[in-house]
Amino acid sequence: MSEQTGFFVSDNKIPLSEKYVAIPSQNGLSYSSQKLIEFYIPPNVENFNPKKSYLQFDLTLSQDASASLTRLQLDELIGGQILIDTIRIHSGDKTELLEEIRHYPVHVAVKYAYHSSPTLQNLRAINEGAGAFIPDTRGTKSTSESLLTNHKYSPYYKPVSADPTSALFTNDDSYIQCKLKLPLHTGIFQNDKVVPCGLLNGLFVTILTSEDKRVFRQLDSVSRERRISLNPQFHSLNASIGGPNVWASGSAQTVFYIRTDNNNWEVANFPFVVGEKIGFCSTDRVVVATPGDATIKTIETAGVGAAKLIKITLNGAVTPGSEIGLGFNLFSKTVSTATSYRPTYLMSNCELVINQVDLGTAAQAEIQRDMTEGKMMVYDFLTTQVYNYSQLAGDRVANIGIPANHQRAKSVICVPTDATVYTNMQQISGSGTYLISEGYDGALYSTQSGVAGISDRLTEYFFFYDGRNQPSLNVNTEKISSKVSVDAIPLLELDKALEAAEIPGMDMRRFNDNFCIGRALSLGSTGVYDMRNKDCRLNVYYQDTTNAPDKNKLWCNFVHHIRRINIRSNSISVEV
């Protein structure tokens, strides 16, 4: 057996010189939905620091030009990461598949939901195009914090500053090209060890882009299906503090005024745009009939003295079917009532920016000597592989096989995603999607269908491996599924699983937004579990006698494990 040697960690013990090398995509200039982006990192790069390397590209969003207008952005939590469906990494000659991450947004969403902080989220907003909470557009009517209200400083479109403004919010004049920088959340690109690119004959990286409809989000502050109290609220028809403050049923009007609540005190803070189709609803989301397709014609400030209000002029008269008074909310009908709605995106100037490191002449010569002498270089990295299982909504019990065969497994994280086939309109607006919670925000519906996990009235679960239940007692999840309380044990189990997967749980508050089941298979940084020839299953039960599960589910069961690349002078092999 050949003598084996390992590769060293990229820390400050060895003085290294470094430089950034931009590797352009080699199979095109621009990419849209469901396209392949290919990169070839040549062997002459020799060695690179993966954690300092990243994907960068220019991105332009485009609305459906045939529909009325509204502001759109990428996923509020993971930003540009939503554009990646699958990543595959081969050796440079394509003979060995080193790593594959399918359901990439699901994988990243778990990490970004639980390994998060305000500082990290702001960095992800700056670099990756994620959402950010900003004081300028925050709610003042007792809603939970939203990452989907930053239209004022969004990288995707120009801010509106003119007062009054009458310019339509169009693809040509409003959406702008932005540059995103994404760390790649794969085992190789998140490893602490320098990647021996030269010994691997280079690396071939392939990215499959995501479907159009899965990437777009509408602002929370215009949606009827999200945090309705964030939306602008009706003030009056005449802006007078002492005058009439109701819009009578059957009264045709083209002008109305918006209160200053939710920071709607200037045009730049107002979330709606010229050309947006609007409606009114009460705080319990009951819609007031607004016949026709009236859209916003102008937005301006007006009012008495310091009491500035937002004045809205419509392109035609609106006749409500019932009275509109103080506290009624303005909402967008652009997406939710459209017969079709197909926004698109375009990625261009795609580059894989590699942090190349120079190990020095002596170290590089020693590596080459070891290869010549028949030694084997081993390169270990922590990665994940997903195993899918489809479950119908009517299945109250499911026995989910996880046919993993990994020698050095660390943990299992199971994400039951909503498998419902939604229309573009439903997906983008959150209309009719999974109900995340009730109470504080009223009814809060998901914008991350197919990406985030759903509890869907799960009552209990347990894993089975090593011939016994793990843990020994079933884990109860009834309180979490009620959407108004919390069970400690499943969160503790998830926290241990995240830690074993090197995803430190910094924030566990998103258990309703992204429900996951976790099980640590080993403890400590060095512990592993051999899953070969083991019968591993997740058993789930939906035993609520009064409430049945609502959604079909696609379980994405991620098995985090240590993978090894064996490198010899004449061969490369992978141990999983």
C-alpha positions as CSV (number, residue, x, y, z in Angstrom):
1,M,0.0,0.0,0.0
2,S,1.3,3.5,-0.9
3,E,2.3,5.8,1.7
4,Q,-0.3,8.5,2.3
5,T,0.1,12.2,3.0
6,G,-2.5,15.0,3.6
7,F,-2.8,18.5,2.4
8,F,-2.4,21.4,4.8
9,V,-4.8,24.0,6.1
10,S,-4.8,27.5,4.7
11,D,-3.9,29.3,7.9
12,N,-1.1,31.7,8.8
13,K,1.5,29.1,9.7
14,I,2.9,29.0,6.3
15,P,3.7,32.3,4.5
16,L,1.8,32.4,1.3
17,S,1.6,34.8,-1.6
18,E,-1.8,35.1,-3.2
19,K,-3.6,36.7,-6.1
20,Y,-7.1,36.6,-7.5
21,V,-7.7,35.0,-10.9
22,A,-11.0,35.5,-12.8
23,I,-12.0,32.4,-14.7
24,P,-14.8,33.3,-17.3
25,S,-17.5,30.9,-18.2
26,Q,-16.6,28.9,-21.3
27,N,-19.9,28.1,-22.9
28,G,-21.6,31.4,-23.4
29,L,-21.9,35.1,-22.6
30,S,-25.3,35.2,-20.8
31,Y,-27.6,32.7,-19.0
32,S,-31.3,32.6,-18.1
33,S,-33.6,29.9,-16.6
34,Q,-32.5,26.3,-16.6
35,K,-29.2,26.9,-18.4
36,L,-25.7,25.3,-17.8
37,I,-22.8,27.5,-16.8
38,E,-19.4,25.9,-17.2
39,F,-16.1,26.9,-15.7
40,Y,-12.7,25.2,-16.2
41,I,-10.0,26.0,-13.6
42,P,-6.8,25.0,-15.3
43,P,-4.0,23.0,-13.6
44,N,-1.6,25.9,-13.8
45,V,-3.6,27.5,-11.0
46,E,-1.8,24.8,-9.0
47,N,-3.4,25.7,-5.6
48,F,-6.2,28.0,-4.4
49,N,-7.9,29.0,-1.2
50,P,-11.5,27.9,-1.7
51,K,-13.1,30.0,1.1
52,K,-11.7,33.2,-0.5
53,S,-13.0,32.2,-3.9
54,Y,-16.4,33.1,-5.2
55,L,-18.8,33.3,-8.2
56,Q,-19.5,36.7,-9.6
57,F,-21.8,37.9,-12.4
58,D,-24.0,40.8,-13.6
59,L,-27.7,40.3,-13.1
60,T,-30.7,42.0,-14.6
61,L,-34.3,41.3,-13.6
62,S,-37.2,41.8,-16.1
63,Q,-40.9,42.0,-15.4
64,D,-43.6,40.7,-17.7
65,A,-43.9,43.6,-20.1
66,S,-47.5,42.6,-20.9
67,A,-48.7,42.9,-17.3
68,S,-49.1,45.9,-14.9
69,L,-46.1,46.8,-12.8
70,T,-44.7,46.1,-9.4
71,R,-41.3,45.8,-7.7
72,L,-39.7,42.4,-7.8
73,Q,-36.5,41.1,-6.2
74,L,-34.7,37.8,-5.5
75,D,-35.3,35.6,-2.5
76,E,-35.1,37.7,0.7
77,L,-33.1,35.2,2.7
78,I,-30.6,33.7,0.3
79,G,-30.5,36.3,-2.5
80,G,-28.6,35.3,-5.6
81,Q,-28.0,31.8,-4.2
82,I,-31.6,31.1,-5.4
83,L,-30.4,31.3,-9.0
84,I,-28.4,28.0,-8.6
85,D,-30.3,24.8,-8.9
86,T,-27.4,22.3,-8.9
87,I,-23.6,22.4,-8.7
88,R,-21.3,19.6,-9.9
89,I,-17.5,19.6,-9.6
90,H,-15.4,17.2,-11.6
91,S,-11.7,16.6,-11.9
92,G,-10.3,18.7,-14.8
93,D,-10.5,15.7,-17.2
94,K,-14.1,15.0,-16.2
95,T,-13.3,11.4,-15.3
96,E,-14.2,11.8,-11.6
97,L,-17.3,13.5,-10.1
98,L,-15.8,14.9,-6.9
99,E,-19.0,16.6,-5.6
100,E,-22.6,17.2,-6.5
101,I,-25.0,19.4,-4.6
102,R,-28.6,19.0,-5.8
103,H,-31.5,21.1,-4.4
104,Y,-28.8,23.7,-3.8
105,P,-31.3,26.5,-2.7
106,V,-32.8,24.2,-0.1
107,H,-29.3,23.4,1.3
108,V,-28.3,27.1,1.5
109,A,-31.7,28.1,2.9
110,V,-31.1,25.8,5.9
111,K,-27.7,27.4,6.5
112,Y,-28.9,31.0,6.1
113,A,-31.9,30.5,8.2
114,Y,-30.1,29.1,11.3
115,H,-26.6,30.4,10.9
116,S,-27.6,34.0,10.8
117,S,-27.4,37.4,12.5
118,P,-28.2,40.9,11.5
119,T,-24.6,41.5,10.5
120,L,-24.4,38.4,8.4
121,Q,-27.8,39.2,6.7
122,N,-26.6,42.7,5.9
123,L,-23.4,41.3,4.4
124,R,-25.5,38.9,2.3
125,A,-27.6,41.8,1.2
126,I,-24.6,43.8,0.0
127,N,-22.8,40.9,-1.7
128,E,-25.4,38.4,-2.6
129,G,-28.5,40.4,-3.3
130,A,-30.5,39.2,-0.2
131,G,-33.0,41.3,1.6
132,A,-32.3,43.6,4.5
133,F,-34.2,45.2,7.3
134,I,-33.9,49.0,7.1
135,P,-35.4,51.7,9.4
136,D,-36.5,53.8,6.4
137,T,-39.2,51.3,5.4
138,R,-39.9,49.5,8.6
139,G,-43.4,48.8,9.8
140,T,-44.9,50.9,12.6
141,K,-48.1,48.8,13.1
142,S,-46.8,45.9,15.2
143,T,-45.7,43.4,12.5
144,S,-42.7,41.0,12.7
145,E,-39.5,42.1,11.0
146,S,-39.4,41.7,7.3
147,L,-36.5,41.4,4.8
148,L,-38.8,42.2,1.9
149,T,-39.3,46.0,2.4
150,N,-36.0,47.4,1.3
151,H,-37.1,49.0,-2.0
152,K,-35.4,52.3,-1.2
153,Y,-31.8,50.9,-1.4
154,S,-32.4,47.8,-3.5
155,P,-29.7,46.8,-5.9
156,Y,-32.2,45.7,-8.5
157,Y,-33.9,49.0,-9.4
158,K,-33.5,52.7,-9.2
159,P,-34.9,54.5,-6.2
160,V,-37.8,56.8,-6.8
161,S,-37.0,60.4,-5.7
162,A,-39.0,62.7,-7.9
163,D,-42.0,64.3,-6.2
164,P,-44.5,64.0,-7.8
165,T,-43.5,61.0,-9.9
166,S,-45.5,59.9,-12.9
167,A,-42.9,57.7,-14.7
168,L,-43.9,54.1,-15.2
169,F,-41.8,51.5,-13.4
170,T,-40.6,49.7,-16.5
171,N,-37.8,47.3,-17.4
172,D,-36.0,49.9,-19.5
173,D,-36.1,52.8,-17.0
174,S,-36.4,51.2,-13.5
175,Y,-34.6,47.9,-13.3
176,I,-30.8,48.1,-13.3
177,Q,-28.0,45.7,-13.8
178,C,-26.3,44.8,-10.5
179,K,-23.2,42.7,-9.7
180,L,-23.5,39.8,-7.2
181,K,-20.7,38.0,-5.5
182,L,-21.7,34.5,-4.2
183,P,-19.6,32.2,-2.0
184,L,-20.3,28.7,-3.2
185,H,-21.7,26.4,-0.5
186,T,-20.1,23.2,-1.5
187,G,-17.7,21.0,0.5
188,I,-14.8,21.9,-1.7
189,F,-15.4,25.6,-1.8
190,Q,-16.1,25.8,2.0
191,N,-13.1,23.8,3.0
192,D,-10.3,25.1,5.2
193,K,-7.7,23.3,3.1
194,V,-6.0,24.7,0.1
195,V,-7.3,22.9,-3.0
196,P,-4.5,21.1,-5.0
197,C,-5.9,22.1,-8.4
198,G,-2.7,21.1,-10.3
199,L,-2.8,17.5,-8.9
200,L,-6.5,17.2,-9.9
201,N,-5.7,18.1,-13.5
202,G,-7.7,21.2,-12.9
203,L,-11.4,21.4,-11.9
204,F,-14.5,21.5,-14.0
205,V,-17.4,23.3,-12.3
206,T,-20.9,23.1,-13.8
207,I,-23.9,25.2,-12.5
208,L,-27.5,24.6,-13.5
209,T,-29.6,27.7,-13.1
210,S,-33.0,27.8,-11.5
211,E,-36.5,28.1,-13.0
212,D,-37.7,31.7,-13.4
213,K,-40.7,31.4,-11.1
214,R,-38.8,30.1,-8.2
215,V,-36.4,33.0,-7.8
216,F,-38.7,36.1,-7.7
217,R,-40.4,37.8,-4.6
218,Q,-42.9,40.6,-4.4
219,L,-42.5,43.2,-1.6
220,D,-44.2,42.4,1.7
221,S,-45.4,46.0,1.9
222,V,-47.6,45.6,-1.1
223,S,-48.8,42.0,-0.7
224,R,-52.2,41.0,0.8
225,E,-50.9,37.5,1.7
226,R,-48.0,38.4,3.9
227,R,-47.8,41.1,6.6
228,I,-50.8,43.2,5.8
229,S,-50.2,45.7,8.5
230,L,-47.0,46.7,6.7
231,N,-49.0,48.0,3.7
232,P,-49.9,51.7,3.3
233,Q,-53.2,52.6,4.9
234,F,-56.1,54.8,3.7
235,H,-56.3,58.3,5.2
236,S,-59.0,60.2,3.4
237,L,-60.3,61.6,0.1
238,N,-59.3,65.2,0.8
239,A,-56.2,65.2,3.1
240,S,-58.0,67.3,5.7
241,I,-57.4,66.3,9.3
242,G,-60.8,67.5,10.3
243,G,-62.7,66.6,7.1
244,P,-64.3,63.4,5.9
245,N,-62.1,60.4,6.3
246,V,-64.1,57.7,4.5
247,W,-64.6,56.6,0.9
248,A,-68.3,55.9,0.6
249,S,-69.6,52.7,-1.1
250,G,-70.6,53.5,-4.7
251,S,-68.6,56.7,-4.8
252,A,-66.4,57.0,-7.9
253,Q,-63.1,58.6,-7.1
254,T,-59.7,59.1,-8.8
255,V,-57.7,60.6,-5.9
256,F,-57.1,59.4,-2.3
257,Y,-54.6,59.9,0.4
258,I,-52.3,57.6,2.5
259,R,-51.5,57.9,6.2
260,T,-47.9,58.4,7.3
261,D,-47.9,55.1,9.2
262,N,-45.2,52.5,8.2
263,N,-43.0,55.5,7.3
264,N,-45.1,56.5,4.3
265,W,-44.2,60.2,4.7
266,E,-42.3,60.7,1.4
267,V,-42.5,59.3,-2.2
268,A,-39.2,57.5,-1.8
269,N,-40.5,55.4,1.1
270,F,-43.8,54.5,-0.6
271,P,-43.6,50.8,-1.8
272,F,-46.1,51.0,-4.7
273,V,-45.1,52.3,-8.2
274,V,-46.7,54.1,-11.0
275,G,-48.4,51.6,-13.2
276,E,-49.3,49.2,-10.3
277,K,-52.8,47.7,-10.2
278,I,-54.3,48.3,-6.7
279,G,-57.1,47.2,-4.4
280,F,-58.2,47.8,-0.8
281,C,-58.8,45.4,2.0
282,S,-59.6,45.5,5.7
283,T,-57.1,44.4,8.3
284,D,-58.5,40.9,8.2
285,R,-57.8,40.8,4.4
286,V,-61.4,41.1,3.3
287,V,-61.2,42.7,-0.2
288,V,-63.3,45.8,-1.0
289,A,-64.6,45.4,-4.5
290,T,-62.7,47.7,-6.9
291,P,-64.1,47.1,-10.4
292,G,-62.0,47.6,-13.5
293,D,-58.2,47.7,-13.8
294,A,-57.4,51.1,-12.2
295,T,-53.7,51.6,-11.8
296,I,-51.6,54.3,-10.1
297,K,-51.0,57.4,-12.4
298,T,-49.1,59.7,-10.0
299,I,-47.6,59.5,-6.5
300,E,-46.8,62.7,-4.6
301,T,-46.7,64.3,-1.1
302,A,-49.5,66.6,0.0
303,G,-51.2,67.6,3.3
304,V,-51.6,70.2,5.9
305,G,-48.5,71.8,7.4
306,A,-46.1,69.2,8.8
307,A,-48.7,66.5,8.4
308,K,-47.5,65.3,5.0
309,L,-49.5,62.5,3.4
310,I,-49.1,60.5,0.2
311,K,-51.5,61.6,-2.6
312,I,-52.4,58.9,-5.1
313,T,-54.0,59.7,-8.4
314,L,-55.4,56.8,-10.4
315,N,-55.7,56.4,-14.2
316,G,-59.4,56.0,-13.9
317,A,-62.2,56.2,-11.3
318,V,-62.6,53.5,-8.7
319,T,-66.0,52.6,-7.2
320,P,-65.7,50.6,-4.0
321,G,-68.3,48.0,-3.2
322,S,-68.3,48.9,0.5
323,E,-67.0,51.8,2.6
324,I,-63.3,52.3,2.9
325,G,-62.2,54.0,6.1
326,L,-59.2,54.5,8.4
327,G,-57.1,51.4,8.8
328,F,-58.0,49.9,5.4
329,N,-54.9,48.7,3.5
330,L,-53.7,49.3,0.0
331,F,-52.5,46.1,-1.8
332,S,-51.2,45.2,-5.2
333,K,-53.3,43.2,-7.6
334,T,-50.5,43.2,-10.3
335,V,-49.4,39.6,-9.7
336,S,-52.1,37.9,-7.6
337,T,-54.9,38.6,-10.1
338,A,-52.9,38.3,-13.3
339,T,-54.0,35.7,-15.9
340,S,-50.3,35.1,-16.6
341,Y,-47.1,36.6,-15.2
342,R,-43.7,35.6,-16.4
343,P,-40.7,37.7,-15.2
344,T,-37.3,36.6,-16.3
345,Y,-33.7,37.1,-15.3
346,L,-30.4,37.3,-17.2
347,M,-26.9,36.5,-15.8
348,S,-24.0,37.8,-17.8
349,N,-20.2,38.3,-17.4
350,C,-20.1,35.1,-15.2
351,E,-16.7,34.6,-13.6
352,L,-15.4,32.2,-11.0
353,V,-12.9,34.3,-9.1
354,I,-10.2,32.1,-7.6
355,N,-7.9,33.0,-4.8
356,Q,-4.7,31.4,-6.1
357,V,-1.9,30.8,-3.5
358,D,1.8,30.2,-4.1
359,L,3.1,27.6,-1.7
360,G,6.7,28.5,-2.5
361,T,9.2,26.6,-4.5
362,A,10.3,24.3,-1.7
363,A,6.8,23.1,-0.7
364,Q,5.7,22.6,-4.3
365,A,8.8,20.6,-5.1
366,E,8.2,18.4,-2.0
367,I,4.6,17.7,-3.3
368,Q,5.9,16.7,-6.7
369,R,8.6,14.5,-5.2
370,D,6.0,12.7,-3.1
371,M,3.9,12.0,-6.2
372,T,6.9,10.8,-8.1
373,E,7.7,8.4,-5.3
374,G,4.3,6.8,-5.5
375,K,2.8,8.4,-2.4
376,M,-0.9,9.1,-2.3
377,M,-2.2,12.6,-1.4
378,V,-5.5,12.6,0.4
379,Y,-7.9,15.6,0.4
380,D,-10.8,15.4,2.9
381,F,-13.8,17.8,2.9
382,L,-17.2,17.9,4.6
383,T,-20.0,17.8,2.0
384,T,-23.6,16.7,1.7
385,Q,-25.6,14.4,-0.5
386,V,-29.4,14.6,-0.8
387,Y,-31.8,11.7,-0.8
388,N,-35.4,12.5,-1.9
389,Y,-38.7,11.1,-0.9
390,S,-42.2,12.2,-2.1
391,Q,-45.1,12.2,0.3
392,L,-48.8,12.9,-0.5
393,A,-50.7,15.2,1.7
394,G,-53.1,12.4,2.6
395,D,-50.3,10.2,4.0
396,R,-50.6,10.4,7.7
397,V,-47.7,8.1,8.3
398,A,-44.5,7.9,6.2
399,N,-41.5,5.6,6.5
400,I,-38.8,7.5,4.7
401,G,-35.8,5.5,3.6
402,I,-32.4,7.3,3.5
403,P,-30.3,4.9,1.5
404,A,-27.0,6.5,2.4
405,N,-23.8,4.5,2.2
406,H,-21.2,6.9,3.6
407,Q,-18.2,5.8,5.6
408,R,-17.8,9.0,7.6
409,A,-21.3,10.5,8.1
410,K,-21.7,13.4,10.5
411,S,-25.5,14.3,10.5
412,V,-28.8,14.1,8.7
413,I,-30.9,17.2,8.1
414,C,-34.4,16.5,6.6
415,V,-36.3,19.3,4.9
416,P,-39.9,18.6,4.0
417,T,-40.4,21.1,1.2
418,D,-43.8,22.1,-0.3
419,A,-44.2,20.1,-3.5
420,T,-47.4,21.8,-4.6
421,V,-47.2,23.0,-8.3
422,Y,-48.0,26.7,-8.0
423,T,-48.5,29.1,-10.8
424,N,-46.0,31.9,-11.3
425,M,-48.6,34.3,-9.8
426,Q,-49.0,32.2,-6.6
427,Q,-45.3,31.6,-6.2
428,I,-44.3,35.2,-6.5
429,S,-47.1,36.8,-4.5
430,G,-47.5,34.1,-1.8
431,S,-51.1,33.7,-2.8
432,G,-52.5,30.3,-1.6
433,T,-49.1,29.0,-0.6
434,Y,-48.2,27.3,2.7
435,L,-49.4,29.2,5.8
436,I,-46.3,29.8,8.0
437,S,-48.0,31.3,11.0
438,E,-51.1,32.9,12.4
439,G,-51.6,35.5,15.1
440,Y,-48.9,38.2,15.3
441,D,-49.0,39.0,11.6
442,G,-52.4,37.6,10.9
443,A,-51.9,35.0,8.3
444,L,-48.4,34.8,6.9
445,Y,-47.9,32.8,3.7
446,S,-44.6,31.5,2.4
447,T,-42.6,33.0,-0.4
448,Q,-40.2,30.1,-0.3
449,S,-42.3,27.3,-1.6
450,G,-40.1,24.4,-2.7
451,V,-37.1,25.9,-0.8
452,A,-38.1,26.0,2.8
453,G,-39.3,23.2,5.0
454,I,-42.9,23.0,6.3
455,S,-44.2,21.3,9.5
456,D,-47.7,20.9,7.9
457,R,-49.2,19.6,11.2
458,L,-46.5,17.0,11.9
459,T,-47.0,15.5,15.4
460,E,-44.0,13.4,16.0
461,Y,-41.0,11.6,14.4
462,F,-38.1,9.3,15.1
463,F,-35.1,8.0,13.2
464,F,-34.3,4.3,13.0
465,Y,-30.8,3.0,12.5
466,D,-28.5,0.6,14.3
467,G,-31.5,-1.6,14.7
468,R,-33.3,0.8,17.1
469,N,-35.2,4.0,17.4
470,Q,-33.1,7.2,17.6
471,P,-33.7,8.8,20.0
472,S,-35.3,6.2,22.1
473,L,-38.5,8.2,22.6
474,N,-40.4,9.7,19.7
475,V,-39.8,13.5,19.3
476,N,-43.0,15.5,19.7
477,T,-43.6,18.4,17.3
478,E,-47.2,19.3,18.0
479,K,-46.5,22.7,19.4
480,I,-44.4,23.8,16.5
481,S,-47.1,22.5,14.1
482,S,-49.7,24.6,15.9
483,K,-47.7,27.7,14.7
484,V,-48.3,29.5,17.9
485,S,-45.8,27.7,20.3
486,V,-42.6,25.8,20.3
487,D,-41.2,22.3,21.3
488,A,-37.7,22.4,22.8
489,I,-36.6,18.8,22.0
490,P,-36.8,19.0,18.1
491,L,-34.9,22.3,18.1
492,L,-32.2,20.8,20.4
493,E,-32.0,17.8,18.1
494,L,-31.7,20.1,15.1
495,D,-29.1,22.3,16.8
496,K,-26.9,19.3,17.4
497,A,-27.3,18.1,13.8
498,L,-26.4,21.6,12.5
499,E,-23.3,21.7,14.7
500,A,-22.1,18.3,13.4
501,A,-22.6,19.6,9.9
502,E,-20.4,22.7,10.7
503,I,-23.4,25.0,10.6
504,P,-23.4,26.6,14.0
505,G,-26.9,27.4,15.1
506,M,-26.8,31.1,15.8
507,D,-30.5,31.9,15.4
508,M,-33.2,29.2,15.9
509,R,-36.2,31.6,15.5
510,R,-37.0,30.5,11.9
511,F,-38.3,27.1,12.8
512,N,-41.7,28.0,11.4
513,D,-40.3,29.7,8.3
514,N,-38.0,26.8,7.5
515,F,-39.0,23.6,9.5
516,C,-36.2,21.0,9.5
517,I,-35.7,17.7,11.3
518,G,-32.1,17.0,12.4
519,R,-30.1,14.1,13.9
520,A,-26.4,14.2,14.8
521,L,-24.8,10.9,13.8
522,S,-21.6,11.7,15.7
523,L,-20.5,14.2,18.3
524,G,-17.4,16.3,18.4
525,S,-15.3,17.6,15.5
526,T,-13.6,14.3,14.9
527,G,-16.5,11.9,15.4
528,V,-18.0,10.0,12.4
529,Y,-20.6,7.3,11.8
530,D,-20.3,4.5,9.3
531,M,-23.6,4.2,7.4
532,R,-22.5,1.4,5.1
533,N,-25.0,-1.4,4.9
534,K,-27.2,0.2,7.5
535,D,-30.9,0.5,7.3
536,C,-31.5,4.2,8.0
537,R,-35.1,5.6,8.1
538,L,-37.1,8.6,9.2
539,N,-40.5,7.8,10.5
540,V,-43.0,10.7,10.6
541,Y,-46.6,10.9,11.9
542,Y,-49.4,13.3,11.3
543,Q,-51.9,12.3,14.0
544,D,-53.8,15.5,14.6
545,T,-57.4,14.3,14.6
546,T,-58.9,17.6,13.7
547,N,-56.4,19.0,11.2
548,A,-55.0,17.0,8.3
549,P,-51.8,17.9,6.4
550,D,-52.5,20.3,3.5
551,K,-49.5,19.9,1.2
552,N,-47.8,17.3,-0.9
553,K,-44.1,17.2,0.2
554,L,-40.8,16.5,-1.3
555,W,-38.4,15.5,1.5
556,C,-34.9,16.7,0.9
557,N,-32.8,14.5,3.2
558,F,-29.2,15.9,3.4
559,V,-26.6,13.5,4.7
560,H,-23.5,15.5,5.7
561,H,-20.4,13.4,5.5
562,I,-16.7,13.6,5.0
563,R,-15.6,12.7,1.5
564,R,-12.0,11.9,0.5
565,I,-10.2,12.5,-2.8
566,N,-7.3,10.1,-3.3
567,I,-4.7,11.6,-5.6
568,R,-1.8,9.6,-7.1
569,S,0.5,10.5,-9.9
570,N,-1.6,8.5,-12.4
571,S,-5.1,8.4,-10.9
572,I,-7.8,10.2,-8.9
573,S,-10.5,8.4,-6.9
574,V,-13.2,9.4,-4.5
575,E,-14.3,7.7,-1.2
576,V,-17.7,8.6,0.0
